Amino acid sequence: MKLLITFFNRICILLLIPTLAWSQTKDEFSNKTLANVEVQAFEKKRNPLRSPDAIVLLDSSKLQVGNALSFLPALNSQAGIRMEERSPGSYRLAIRGSSLRAPFGVRNVKIYWNQMSFTDAGNNSYFSLLDPEQFQQLVVSKGPSGGLYGAGTGGVLLLSSQAYQAPSVQHQELFHSLGGYKQSWDIHLGKPSSSHRFYTSFWQQNGYRDQSAMKKQWFSYEWNKSFGTTGAINLIAYYGDLAYQTPGGLTLKQYQENPIQARPAAGINKGAIEQMATFKLKSYFVGAHVSNAWNANWAWDAIHAIQVNSIENPTIRNYEFREEPNLNNRGVIHYKQAAGKGQFTWDLGYEFQIGQFDSRTYGNRKGVKDTLQFEQNTRVQQGGIFTQLEYDGIKNWAFTLAGSYNKLWTEYQSSEGIFSPRLAIIRRIGANQNIVAKIAHGFSPPSIAEIRPSTNVINRSLRAEKGWNYELSYRGWSPATQLTWDLSLYQFNLDETIVLRRAADGADFYDNVGKTTQQGMELSLQWTATPFLQVLSATTWQNFRFTDYSSSGKSFNGNFLTGTSPFQQSLLLSWKLLPGLSWNQQFLMTDYLYLNDANTDVLPSSRVWNSKISYRKNGVKYSWELWLAADNIGDEKYSAGPDLNAVGARYYNASPGRNFSGGLKLSFF
């Protein structure tokens, strides 16, 4: 460790010496703080410190805090958020809760790109397709949204790409010590009233473990057109081709003896390598967002999108093909009227999604499909209407009242609908401090993968999760100390909790298990210590427990919710050392978590230290940036994405040890 620290210190010194000769003016952090930043969320331009909801803002600099291969470093630097990596390309996401419903992929978290739904009608989001460098901003809303972004209890991600950037061409080459290579092209054309953006990338990596290579190809096109001062259209089209091998979970003994091995054969089940276990996805998307204002009081938004996902998935057990075309439609009417010294606003809208989910399951004969075992063709529809009223006409007070009625239709189950309200009260304390009290109801229907799991047995009795979230927040900004804080306490009482279970052959299925009580506290601090040093700290405490859960005659009441760590700490130090030279130091500590519902098996705590140093040189016609990143500098042995409730205690997916990456980014104007 001492040798490694000395190595990094010498790199810094070598970079500092020539920089001193180039300029005597140092880079500083922008004076723009959260006190005067606005984000688009819940149909409004909102300030995160004065928002009635728990909102996290990640700009482009924070999204690329690491090597920009995934959103994992950026999201894990925030309180209440945990992104897990089972292997390259295979991610799970938990916002204020466990990812127990998602053995892989992202479920129960709604994702929107420029207000267009990236989440399909079956409540699946193929988040692995996206690159952090595509986006200017990511807004995370934690907890139930009251249905303004569809049914769900796991939070919302709102991705925004830049509406306009002056004509430019940006190219990046990236190399990884694990055998990875990535290149990307980002081309901006046009003018503010009509702009075009082409983004394409190719990423290939061998992976840390056997049978964990991945490859991703992406192409997207965006068109933004404004009509006078009141109207605009945003068009997005993309094609993504993703394939990643799935090495499978290991037992504790296998993990300790050889963590890089893929899951070996066991009993009648062959190994991951022998079966060529791989997840392959081709995704197509076309969407348009049209907005216009009729006058000073009335405006509207209309969103239409088509998404087609084709999946090929040889696993240890079988070989599956899926075709999933989806249609999404959303419309909102906005009203704004001055009311005394404050303002009254009203939003009324709807969202509807329909998808056809066709699946064919074959036997897997060493990576080649065998005889047809099962075929299912399913149509899923879900939709809702929502409304929101906000009043800001009483001194130092603001009120939000919202609600939605959401419903899911499938041929397997009787449709289940429910009304979800949301109430928030804001009390301002001076110019820069706010106390927020909020009550919100959440309703999360099962995804198509939970109704139709890999056991190939349709679960006609699976019901939606539903519950009430109570939250109190204290947020503020001190101009004197340049300190921004956000302290939130909440309790989410969830009924009909959906949990993952495993059959004897390892297939997953899902059950409602009664009730859970989820208590949490989050503290986020952002401190500009000097003009050249910014400190971001995110602390998460979680006490999530089963309160009414019995299975096979055993009571799990009082047990910790599987896969949820009681404590997480992130610390990010961002240095602006000299002109163009920056250095990020990120420390992530995750406490122990239970790997099964019985709480008999525990994943130990982990401490991961990442670092990135970069130098940027700006010219009149071009600029370039050279950077070097080191991840897991302490060579911690840990599993960032364990398999929960795994049969045979095969929980462990080893994460990479110490690894390095570097890149060169060129921009032409």
C-alpha positions as CSV (number, residue, x, y, z in Angstrom):
1,M,0.0,0.0,0.0
2,K,2.8,2.4,0.8
3,L,4.4,1.8,-2.6
4,L,1.1,2.5,-4.3
5,I,0.6,5.8,-2.4
6,T,4.2,6.8,-3.3
7,F,3.5,6.0,-7.0
8,F,0.4,8.2,-7.1
9,N,2.2,11.1,-5.3
10,R,5.0,11.0,-7.9
11,I,2.5,11.1,-10.7
12,C,0.9,14.2,-9.2
13,I,4.3,15.9,-8.7
14,L,5.3,15.1,-12.3
15,L,2.1,16.6,-13.6
16,L,2.3,19.7,-11.3
17,I,5.8,20.8,-12.3
18,P,5.1,21.5,-16.0
19,T,1.7,23.0,-15.2
20,L,3.3,25.6,-13.0
21,A,5.1,26.9,-16.0
22,W,2.0,27.1,-18.2
23,S,-0.2,29.4,-15.9
24,Q,-0.3,31.0,-12.5
25,T,-4.2,31.1,-12.5
26,K,-5.8,28.2,-10.7
27,D,-9.1,26.5,-11.5
28,E,-11.8,27.0,-9.0
29,F,-15.1,25.3,-8.3
30,S,-18.1,27.0,-9.8
31,N,-20.0,29.4,-7.5
32,K,-23.2,27.8,-8.7
33,T,-24.5,25.8,-5.7
34,L,-27.6,23.8,-5.0
35,A,-29.1,27.0,-3.6
36,N,-29.6,28.4,-7.1
37,V,-29.8,25.2,-9.3
38,E,-33.1,24.0,-10.7
39,V,-33.9,20.6,-12.1
40,Q,-36.9,19.3,-14.1
41,A,-38.8,16.9,-11.8
42,F,-42.5,16.2,-11.1
43,E,-43.6,18.4,-14.0
44,K,-41.8,21.5,-12.5
45,K,-38.5,23.3,-12.4
46,R,-37.5,22.6,-8.9
47,N,-34.6,23.5,-6.5
48,P,-33.5,20.4,-4.7
49,L,-33.3,22.2,-1.4
50,R,-36.8,23.5,-1.7
51,S,-38.4,20.5,-3.3
52,P,-41.2,18.7,-1.6
53,D,-39.6,15.4,-2.6
54,A,-36.2,13.8,-1.8
55,I,-34.3,14.7,-4.9
56,V,-30.6,14.0,-5.8
57,L,-28.9,15.9,-8.6
58,L,-26.0,14.5,-10.5
59,D,-24.5,16.8,-13.2
60,S,-22.2,15.6,-15.9
61,S,-19.0,16.1,-13.8
62,K,-20.4,13.8,-11.0
63,L,-21.7,11.2,-13.5
64,Q,-18.1,10.8,-14.8
65,V,-16.5,10.8,-11.4
66,G,-14.9,7.4,-12.2
67,N,-13.9,5.9,-15.5
68,A,-17.4,6.6,-16.9
69,L,-18.0,2.9,-17.9
70,S,-21.1,2.8,-15.7
71,F,-23.3,4.8,-13.4
72,L,-22.1,2.8,-10.4
73,P,-19.5,5.2,-8.9
74,A,-21.8,8.2,-9.2
75,L,-24.9,6.6,-7.8
76,N,-23.1,4.9,-4.9
77,S,-21.8,8.3,-3.9
78,Q,-25.4,9.3,-2.9
79,A,-27.2,8.6,0.3
80,G,-30.0,6.0,0.1
81,I,-28.8,4.6,-3.2
82,R,-27.0,1.3,-3.9
83,M,-26.0,0.1,-7.3
84,E,-24.7,-3.5,-7.5
85,E,-22.5,-5.1,-10.1
86,R,-22.7,-8.9,-10.4
87,S,-20.3,-8.9,-13.4
88,P,-19.6,-6.4,-16.2
89,G,-22.9,-5.4,-17.8
90,S,-25.0,-7.0,-15.1
91,Y,-26.3,-4.4,-12.6
92,R,-29.0,-4.1,-10.0
93,L,-30.3,-0.8,-8.4
94,A,-31.8,-0.3,-5.0
95,I,-33.2,3.1,-3.9
96,R,-34.1,3.1,-0.2
97,G,-34.4,-0.6,-0.2
98,S,-33.1,-4.0,-1.2
99,S,-32.9,-5.3,-4.8
100,L,-34.6,-8.5,-3.6
101,R,-37.1,-8.4,-6.5
102,A,-34.3,-8.2,-9.1
103,P,-31.9,-11.2,-9.3
104,F,-30.5,-9.2,-12.2
105,G,-31.5,-6.0,-14.0
106,V,-33.4,-3.0,-12.7
107,R,-37.0,-3.4,-11.5
108,N,-39.4,-1.3,-9.5
109,V,-37.4,1.8,-10.4
110,K,-38.9,3.9,-13.2
111,I,-36.4,5.5,-15.7
112,Y,-37.2,8.4,-18.0
113,W,-34.9,9.9,-20.7
114,N,-36.0,13.5,-21.6
115,Q,-39.4,12.7,-20.1
116,M,-39.8,9.6,-22.3
117,S,-40.2,6.3,-20.5
118,F,-37.1,4.0,-20.8
119,T,-38.8,1.5,-18.5
120,D,-41.0,-0.9,-20.5
121,A,-44.6,-2.0,-19.9
122,G,-43.4,-5.1,-18.0
123,N,-41.6,-2.8,-15.4
124,N,-38.1,-3.8,-16.7
125,S,-35.3,-1.2,-17.4
126,Y,-32.3,-2.3,-19.4
127,F,-30.1,0.3,-17.7
128,S,-26.9,-1.4,-18.8
129,L,-27.4,0.0,-22.3
130,L,-26.7,3.6,-21.3
131,D,-23.4,5.4,-21.0
132,P,-22.9,8.2,-18.4
133,E,-21.2,10.5,-20.9
134,Q,-24.4,10.6,-22.9
135,F,-26.2,12.7,-20.2
136,Q,-25.9,16.2,-18.9
137,Q,-27.9,15.5,-15.8
138,L,-29.4,12.7,-13.7
139,V,-32.1,13.4,-11.1
140,V,-33.0,10.7,-8.6
141,S,-36.3,10.9,-6.7
142,K,-36.2,8.6,-3.7
143,G,-39.3,6.8,-2.4
144,P,-42.9,6.6,-3.7
145,S,-43.8,9.3,-6.2
146,G,-47.5,9.3,-5.7
147,G,-47.9,7.9,-9.2
148,L,-46.8,10.9,-11.2
149,Y,-44.2,8.7,-12.9
150,G,-46.3,5.5,-13.0
151,A,-46.8,2.9,-10.4
152,G,-43.8,2.1,-8.2
153,T,-42.3,2.3,-4.8
154,G,-38.6,2.1,-5.6
155,G,-37.9,5.6,-6.9
156,V,-37.4,7.4,-10.2
157,L,-34.4,8.2,-12.4
158,L,-34.8,11.2,-14.7
159,L,-32.0,11.4,-17.3
160,S,-31.5,14.5,-19.4
161,S,-29.2,14.9,-22.4
162,Q,-28.1,18.4,-23.4
163,A,-30.7,20.3,-25.4
164,Y,-28.1,22.3,-27.3
165,Q,-24.4,22.4,-27.6
166,A,-22.3,24.4,-30.1
167,P,-21.2,22.4,-33.1
168,S,-18.4,20.1,-32.0
169,V,-16.9,16.6,-32.4
170,Q,-15.7,14.7,-29.4
171,H,-13.8,11.4,-29.5
172,Q,-12.6,9.3,-26.6
173,E,-10.4,6.2,-26.4
174,L,-10.4,4.2,-23.2
175,F,-8.2,1.2,-22.1
176,H,-8.7,-1.0,-19.1
177,S,-6.2,-3.3,-17.3
178,L,-8.7,-6.1,-17.3
179,G,-8.5,-6.3,-21.1
180,G,-11.1,-3.7,-21.8
181,Y,-11.3,-1.2,-24.7
182,K,-13.9,1.5,-25.4
183,Q,-14.2,4.3,-27.9
184,S,-17.0,6.8,-28.4
185,W,-17.9,9.6,-30.8
186,D,-20.2,12.5,-29.8
187,I,-21.1,14.9,-32.7
188,H,-23.2,18.0,-32.2
189,L,-24.5,20.0,-35.2
190,G,-27.0,22.8,-35.9
191,K,-28.0,25.9,-34.0
192,P,-30.1,26.6,-30.9
193,S,-33.4,26.6,-32.7
194,S,-32.6,23.3,-34.5
195,S,-29.9,21.0,-33.3
196,H,-28.7,17.4,-34.0
197,R,-26.7,15.0,-31.9
198,F,-25.1,11.7,-32.9
199,Y,-23.6,9.5,-30.3
200,T,-22.0,6.2,-30.8
201,S,-19.8,3.9,-28.6
202,F,-18.2,0.5,-28.6
203,W,-17.1,-1.2,-25.4
204,Q,-15.5,-4.6,-25.0
205,Q,-14.0,-6.1,-21.8
206,N,-12.7,-9.5,-20.8
207,G,-13.9,-9.3,-17.2
208,Y,-12.4,-10.2,-13.9
209,R,-13.8,-13.7,-13.6
210,D,-14.0,-16.6,-16.1
211,Q,-17.1,-16.4,-18.3
212,S,-17.6,-12.7,-17.6
213,A,-16.7,-10.9,-20.8
214,M,-19.0,-8.3,-22.2
215,K,-19.5,-6.3,-25.4
216,K,-21.7,-3.3,-26.1
217,Q,-22.4,-1.3,-29.2
218,W,-24.6,1.8,-29.2
219,F,-25.9,4.4,-31.6
220,S,-28.3,7.2,-30.9
221,Y,-29.6,10.3,-32.6
222,E,-31.3,13.3,-31.0
223,W,-33.1,16.2,-32.7
224,N,-34.2,19.3,-30.9
225,K,-36.4,21.9,-32.6
226,S,-38.0,25.0,-31.1
227,F,-41.0,26.8,-32.6
228,G,-40.8,30.4,-31.6
229,T,-40.7,30.9,-27.9
230,T,-43.5,28.6,-26.8
231,G,-43.1,25.3,-28.6
232,A,-40.4,22.6,-28.9
233,I,-40.0,19.0,-30.0
234,N,-37.3,16.5,-28.8
235,L,-36.8,13.3,-30.8
236,I,-34.7,10.4,-29.7
237,A,-33.9,7.2,-31.6
238,Y,-31.4,4.6,-30.6
239,Y,-30.1,1.1,-31.3
240,G,-28.2,-0.9,-28.6
241,D,-26.6,-4.3,-28.9
242,L,-25.4,-5.7,-25.5
243,A,-24.0,-9.1,-24.7
244,Y,-22.5,-10.1,-21.4
245,Q,-21.5,-13.5,-20.1
246,T,-22.9,-14.6,-16.7
247,P,-20.4,-16.5,-14.6
248,G,-22.9,-17.5,-11.8
249,G,-22.6,-17.5,-8.0
250,L,-20.1,-19.4,-6.0
251,T,-20.3,-21.1,-2.6
252,L,-18.2,-19.5,0.2
253,K,-15.6,-22.3,-0.1
254,Q,-15.3,-21.8,-3.9
255,Y,-15.1,-18.0,-3.4
256,Q,-12.3,-18.3,-0.9
257,E,-10.3,-20.8,-2.9
258,N,-10.6,-19.3,-6.4
259,P,-12.8,-16.2,-6.6
260,I,-12.3,-15.7,-10.4
261,Q,-13.7,-19.1,-11.4
262,A,-17.1,-19.4,-13.0
263,R,-19.8,-21.4,-11.4
264,P,-18.7,-25.1,-11.8
265,A,-21.0,-28.0,-12.5
266,A,-22.9,-29.4,-9.5
267,G,-25.1,-32.5,-9.5
268,I,-27.3,-32.5,-12.6
269,N,-26.5,-28.9,-13.5
270,K,-23.7,-28.2,-15.8
271,G,-21.3,-25.3,-15.3
272,A,-21.6,-21.7,-16.6
273,I,-18.7,-22.1,-19.1
274,E,-20.0,-25.5,-20.4
275,Q,-23.5,-24.0,-21.0
276,M,-22.0,-20.7,-22.4
277,A,-24.3,-18.7,-20.1
278,T,-24.8,-15.3,-21.7
279,F,-27.3,-12.5,-21.8
280,K,-27.8,-11.0,-25.2
281,L,-30.0,-7.9,-25.9
282,K,-30.8,-5.9,-29.0
283,S,-32.9,-2.8,-28.3
284,Y,-34.5,-0.3,-30.6
285,F,-36.3,2.9,-29.6
286,V,-38.0,5.9,-31.2
287,G,-39.7,8.6,-29.2
288,A,-40.9,12.2,-29.4
289,H,-41.6,14.8,-26.8
290,V,-43.7,17.8,-27.9
291,S,-44.3,20.7,-25.7
292,N,-46.2,24.0,-26.2
293,A,-47.7,26.9,-24.3
294,W,-51.2,28.2,-25.3
295,N,-50.7,31.4,-23.4
296,A,-49.2,32.7,-20.1
297,N,-51.3,30.3,-18.0
298,W,-51.8,27.1,-20.0
299,A,-49.2,24.7,-21.5
300,W,-49.1,21.0,-22.5
301,D,-46.7,18.1,-23.1
302,A,-47.3,15.1,-25.3
303,I,-44.9,12.1,-25.4
304,H,-45.0,9.0,-27.6
305,A,-42.4,6.3,-27.8
306,I,-41.9,2.8,-29.2
307,Q,-39.4,0.4,-27.8
308,V,-38.5,-3.1,-29.1
309,N,-36.3,-5.5,-27.0
310,S,-35.1,-8.8,-28.3
311,I,-33.4,-11.1,-25.8
312,E,-31.4,-14.3,-26.2
313,N,-30.4,-15.9,-22.9
314,P,-28.7,-19.3,-22.7
315,T,-28.4,-20.1,-19.0
316,I,-27.2,-23.1,-16.9
317,R,-30.8,-24.4,-16.9
318,N,-32.2,-23.6,-20.3
319,Y,-32.1,-21.4,-23.4
320,E,-34.7,-18.6,-23.7
321,F,-35.7,-16.2,-26.5
322,R,-37.9,-13.2,-25.8
323,E,-39.5,-10.6,-28.1
324,E,-40.8,-7.5,-26.2
325,P,-42.3,-4.6,-28.3
326,N,-43.6,-1.8,-26.2
327,L,-45.6,1.4,-26.8
328,N,-45.6,4.3,-24.3
329,N,-47.9,7.3,-24.3
330,R,-47.9,10.2,-21.8
331,G,-49.7,13.6,-21.8
332,V,-49.8,16.4,-19.3
333,I,-51.7,19.7,-19.1
334,H,-50.2,22.5,-17.0
335,Y,-51.9,25.5,-15.5
336,K,-50.2,28.4,-13.7
337,Q,-51.9,31.3,-12.1
338,A,-50.7,34.0,-9.7
339,A,-52.5,33.7,-6.4
340,G,-51.8,36.7,-4.1
341,K,-48.1,37.1,-3.5
342,G,-47.5,33.4,-4.2
343,Q,-48.5,31.2,-7.1
344,F,-50.9,28.3,-7.7
345,T,-50.1,25.6,-10.3
346,W,-52.1,22.6,-11.4
347,D,-51.0,19.6,-13.5
348,L,-53.3,16.9,-14.9
349,G,-52.0,14.0,-17.0
350,Y,-52.0,10.4,-17.9
351,E,-49.5,7.7,-18.8
352,F,-50.3,4.4,-20.7
353,Q,-48.0,1.6,-21.7
354,I,-48.8,-1.6,-23.6
355,G,-46.3,-4.4,-24.4
356,Q,-46.4,-7.8,-26.0
357,F,-44.1,-10.2,-24.2
358,D,-43.5,-13.4,-26.2
359,S,-41.2,-16.0,-24.8
360,R,-39.9,-19.4,-25.9
361,T,-37.8,-21.6,-23.7
362,Y,-35.7,-24.5,-25.0
363,G,-33.3,-26.9,-23.4
364,N,-29.6,-25.8,-23.4
365,R,-27.2,-28.3,-24.8
366,K,-23.8,-26.7,-24.2
367,G,-24.7,-23.3,-25.6
368,V,-27.0,-24.6,-28.3
369,K,-30.8,-24.5,-28.1
370,D,-32.4,-28.0,-27.8
371,T,-36.0,-29.0,-27.8
372,L,-38.8,-26.5,-27.1
373,Q,-39.9,-26.8,-23.4
374,F,-42.3,-23.9,-23.0
375,E,-43.9,-21.1,-24.9
376,Q,-45.8,-18.1,-23.5
377,N,-47.3,-15.1,-25.3
378,T,-48.5,-12.3,-23.0
379,R,-49.8,-8.9,-23.4
380,V,-49.3,-6.4,-20.5
381,Q,-51.0,-3.0,-20.2
382,Q,-50.6,-0.5,-17.4
383,G,-51.7,3.1,-17.1
384,G,-52.8,5.8,-14.8
385,I,-54.2,9.3,-14.5
386,F,-52.6,11.8,-12.1
387,T,-53.0,15.3,-10.8
388,Q,-50.9,17.7,-8.8
389,L,-51.7,21.0,-7.1
390,E,-49.1,23.3,-5.6
391,Y,-49.7,26.5,-3.7
392,D,-47.1,29.0,-2.6
393,G,-49.1,32.0,-1.4
394,I,-48.6,32.0,2.4
395,K,-45.4,33.6,3.7
396,N,-42.7,30.9,4.4
397,W,-45.1,28.0,3.5
398,A,-45.7,25.9,0.4
399,F,-48.0,23.0,-0.1
400,T,-48.2,20.1,-2.6
401,L,-51.1,17.8,-3.0
402,A,-51.0,15.1,-5.6
403,G,-52.5,11.7,-6.4
404,S,-52.9,9.1,-9.1
405,Y,-55.0,6.1,-10.0
406,N,-52.9,3.3,-11.5
407,K,-53.8,-0.1,-12.9
408,L,-52.1,-3.1,-14.4
409,W,-53.8,-5.6,-16.9
410,T,-52.5,-9.0,-17.8
411,E,-54.3,-12.1,-19.0
412,Y,-53.1,-14.1,-16.0
413,Q,-54.5,-12.0,-13.3
414,S,-57.5,-9.9,-12.5
415,S,-56.6,-6.2,-12.9
416,E,-55.6,-4.5,-9.7
417,G,-55.9,-0.7,-9.4
418,I,-55.4,1.7,-6.6
419,F,-55.4,5.4,-5.8
420,S,-52.1,6.7,-4.4
421,P,-52.1,10.2,-2.8
422,R,-49.1,12.4,-1.9
423,L,-49.0,15.4,0.4
424,A,-46.0,17.6,1.2
425,I,-45.7,20.8,3.4
426,I,-42.6,23.0,3.2
427,R,-41.7,25.5,6.0
428,R,-39.0,28.0,5.1
429,I,-36.6,29.1,7.8
430,G,-34.9,32.2,6.6
431,A,-33.6,32.5,3.0
432,N,-31.7,29.2,2.8
433,Q,-33.2,26.6,5.1
434,N,-36.3,24.4,4.7
435,I,-38.2,21.8,6.7
436,V,-40.3,19.4,4.6
437,A,-43.0,17.0,5.9
438,K,-44.3,14.5,3.4
439,I,-46.8,11.6,3.3
440,A,-46.9,9.5,0.1
441,H,-48.6,6.2,-0.9
442,G,-46.8,3.7,-3.1
443,F,-48.2,1.0,-5.4
444,S,-45.9,-1.4,-7.3
445,P,-47.5,-4.1,-9.4
446,P,-45.4,-7.2,-10.1
447,S,-43.3,-7.1,-13.2
448,I,-43.8,-9.6,-16.1
449,A,-40.6,-11.4,-15.0
450,E,-42.2,-11.9,-11.5
451,I,-45.5,-13.1,-12.8
452,R,-43.8,-15.4,-15.4
453,P,-40.5,-16.4,-13.6
454,S,-37.9,-18.8,-14.8
455,T,-39.7,-21.8,-13.3
456,N,-42.1,-21.4,-16.2
457,V,-45.0,-21.6,-13.7
458,I,-47.4,-18.6,-14.0
459,N,-48.0,-17.0,-10.6
460,R,-51.6,-16.0,-10.9
461,S,-51.9,-15.0,-7.2
462,L,-49.0,-12.5,-7.0
463,R,-50.3,-9.2,-5.8
464,A,-48.9,-5.7,-6.0
465,E,-46.8,-4.1,-3.2
466,K,-48.4,-1.2,-1.5
467,G,-47.7,1.0,1.5
468,W,-47.3,4.4,3.1
469,N,-44.2,6.5,3.4
470,Y,-43.7,9.1,6.1
471,E,-40.8,11.5,5.7
472,L,-39.3,14.5,7.4
473,S,-36.4,16.5,5.9
474,Y,-34.2,19.4,6.9
475,R,-32.3,21.0,4.1
476,G,-30.2,24.1,3.8
477,W,-27.2,26.1,2.6
478,S,-24.8,28.3,4.5
479,P,-23.2,31.0,2.3
480,A,-20.6,31.8,5.1
481,T,-19.3,28.2,5.2
482,Q,-20.3,27.1,1.7
483,L,-21.9,24.0,3.3
484,T,-25.0,22.4,1.8
485,W,-26.9,19.7,3.8
486,D,-29.9,17.4,3.4
487,L,-31.0,15.3,6.4
488,S,-34.0,13.0,5.9
489,L,-35.8,10.6,8.2
490,Y,-38.5,8.3,6.9
491,Q,-40.5,5.2,7.6
492,F,-42.1,3.1,4.8
493,N,-44.7,0.5,5.9
494,L,-45.0,-1.9,3.0
495,D,-47.7,-4.5,2.6
496,E,-47.7,-7.6,0.3
497,T,-43.9,-7.3,0.0
498,I,-42.6,-9.3,-3.0
499,V,-39.5,-11.4,-2.3
500,L,-37.3,-13.7,-4.5
501,R,-37.2,-17.4,-3.8
502,R,-35.3,-20.2,-5.5
503,A,-36.4,-23.6,-6.6
504,A,-34.2,-26.7,-6.0
505,D,-32.7,-26.4,-9.5
506,G,-31.9,-22.7,-9.0
507,A,-34.8,-21.2,-10.9
508,D,-36.2,-18.0,-9.4
509,F,-39.8,-17.4,-8.4
510,Y,-41.6,-14.7,-6.3
511,D,-44.1,-14.6,-3.4
512,N,-45.9,-12.0,-1.4
513,V,-44.7,-12.4,2.2
514,G,-46.7,-10.0,4.2
515,K,-45.3,-6.8,5.7
516,T,-42.0,-5.0,6.1
517,T,-41.1,-1.9,8.0
518,Q,-38.4,0.2,6.4
519,Q,-36.9,2.9,8.6
520,G,-34.1,5.1,7.4
521,M,-32.0,8.2,7.9
522,E,-29.9,9.9,5.2
523,L,-27.4,12.7,5.6
524,S,-25.9,14.4,2.5
525,L,-23.2,17.1,2.9
526,Q,-21.5,19.2,0.2
527,W,-18.8,21.5,1.4
528,T,-16.6,23.7,-0.7
529,A,-13.7,23.7,1.8
530,T,-11.5,26.0,-0.3
531,P,-11.8,27.3,-3.9
532,F,-9.8,24.2,-4.9
533,L,-11.3,21.4,-2.7
534,Q,-14.9,20.2,-2.6
535,V,-16.0,17.5,-0.1
536,L,-19.1,15.4,-0.6
537,S,-20.3,13.0,2.1
538,A,-23.3,10.7,2.0
539,T,-24.3,8.6,5.0
540,T,-27.1,6.1,5.0
541,W,-28.6,4.3,8.0
542,Q,-31.3,1.6,7.3
543,N,-33.4,-0.5,9.6
544,F,-35.4,-2.6,7.2
545,R,-37.2,-5.6,8.8
546,F,-39.8,-8.2,8.0
547,T,-42.7,-7.7,10.4
548,D,-45.2,-10.4,9.1
549,Y,-43.4,-13.2,7.2
550,S,-43.8,-16.9,7.7
551,S,-42.7,-19.7,5.4
552,S,-42.8,-23.5,5.7
553,G,-43.7,-23.2,9.3
554,K,-40.8,-20.8,10.1
555,S,-41.3,-17.2,11.2
556,F,-39.0,-14.5,9.9
557,N,-40.6,-11.7,11.8
558,G,-38.0,-9.2,13.0
559,N,-35.3,-10.4,10.5
560,F,-33.5,-7.8,8.5
561,L,-34.7,-7.4,4.9
562,T,-32.5,-9.6,2.7
563,G,-29.8,-7.8,0.8
564,T,-30.0,-4.5,2.7
565,S,-27.0,-3.1,4.5
566,P,-27.7,-1.2,7.7
567,F,-25.0,1.4,7.0
568,Q,-23.3,2.9,4.0
569,Q,-20.8,5.7,3.8
570,S,-19.5,7.5,0.8
571,L,-16.8,10.2,0.8
572,L,-15.7,12.0,-2.4
573,L,-12.9,14.6,-2.4
574,S,-12.6,16.6,-5.6
575,W,-9.5,18.7,-6.1
576,K,-8.8,21.4,-8.6
577,L,-5.1,21.4,-8.2
578,L,-3.8,23.6,-11.0
579,P,-5.2,24.9,-14.3
580,G,-6.8,21.9,-16.1
581,L,-5.6,19.4,-13.4
582,S,-8.2,17.7,-11.2
583,W,-8.1,14.7,-8.9
584,N,-11.0,12.7,-7.4
585,Q,-10.7,10.5,-4.4
586,Q,-13.7,8.3,-3.6
587,F,-14.1,6.1,-0.6
588,L,-17.1,3.7,-0.3
589,M,-17.9,1.7,2.8
590,T,-20.7,-0.8,2.8
591,D,-21.6,-2.6,6.0
592,Y,-22.6,-6.3,6.3
593,L,-25.8,-7.6,4.8
594,Y,-27.8,-10.8,5.1
595,L,-27.9,-13.1,2.1
596,N,-31.0,-15.1,2.9
597,D,-34.4,-14.4,4.5
598,A,-33.5,-16.5,7.5
599,N,-30.5,-14.2,8.3
600,T,-28.2,-17.2,8.8
601,D,-25.7,-16.2,6.1
602,V,-23.9,-12.8,6.1
603,L,-21.9,-10.9,3.5
604,P,-19.1,-9.1,5.3
605,S,-18.6,-5.3,5.1
606,S,-16.4,-3.9,2.4
607,R,-14.2,-0.8,1.9
608,V,-13.4,0.3,-1.6
609,W,-11.1,3.2,-2.5
610,N,-11.1,4.7,-6.0
611,S,-9.1,7.5,-7.5
612,K,-9.0,9.4,-10.8
613,I,-6.6,12.1,-12.0
614,S,-7.1,14.1,-15.2
615,Y,-5.5,16.9,-17.1
616,R,-7.4,19.0,-19.6
617,K,-5.9,21.5,-22.0
618,N,-8.2,24.0,-23.8
619,G,-7.4,25.6,-27.2
620,V,-9.4,27.8,-29.5
621,K,-10.2,25.1,-32.1
622,Y,-9.7,22.0,-30.0
623,S,-9.2,20.6,-26.5
624,W,-7.8,17.4,-25.1
625,E,-8.1,15.6,-21.8
626,L,-5.9,12.8,-20.5
627,W,-6.9,10.8,-17.4
628,L,-5.9,7.8,-15.3
629,A,-8.2,6.0,-12.9
630,A,-7.4,3.3,-10.3
631,D,-10.3,1.3,-8.7
632,N,-10.2,-0.8,-5.5
633,I,-6.7,0.6,-4.7
634,G,-6.7,-1.4,-1.4
635,D,-7.3,-4.6,-3.3
636,E,-10.3,-5.4,-1.2
637,K,-11.8,-8.9,-1.6
638,Y,-15.6,-8.3,-1.8
639,S,-18.8,-9.1,-3.7
640,A,-20.6,-6.0,-4.9
641,G,-23.6,-8.0,-6.3
642,P,-24.4,-11.2,-4.4
643,D,-27.1,-13.6,-5.4
644,L,-29.7,-13.5,-2.7
645,N,-31.5,-16.6,-1.3
646,A,-29.3,-18.8,-3.6
647,V,-29.8,-22.5,-3.6
648,G,-26.8,-24.3,-2.2
649,A,-25.5,-21.0,-0.7
650,R,-24.1,-20.0,-4.1
651,Y,-24.2,-16.3,-3.1
652,Y,-20.8,-14.9,-4.1
653,N,-20.0,-13.0,-7.3
654,A,-16.4,-11.8,-6.8
655,S,-15.7,-8.2,-7.7
656,P,-12.4,-7.1,-9.3
657,G,-9.3,-6.5,-7.3
658,R,-7.1,-3.6,-7.9
659,N,-7.5,-2.4,-11.5
660,F,-6.6,0.6,-13.7
661,S,-8.0,2.4,-16.7
662,G,-7.0,5.4,-18.7
663,G,-8.3,7.5,-21.5
664,L,-7.8,10.3,-24.0
665,K,-10.6,12.6,-25.0
666,L,-10.3,14.9,-28.0
667,S,-12.7,17.7,-28.8
668,F,-12.9,19.8,-32.0
669,F,-15.0,22.9,-32.3
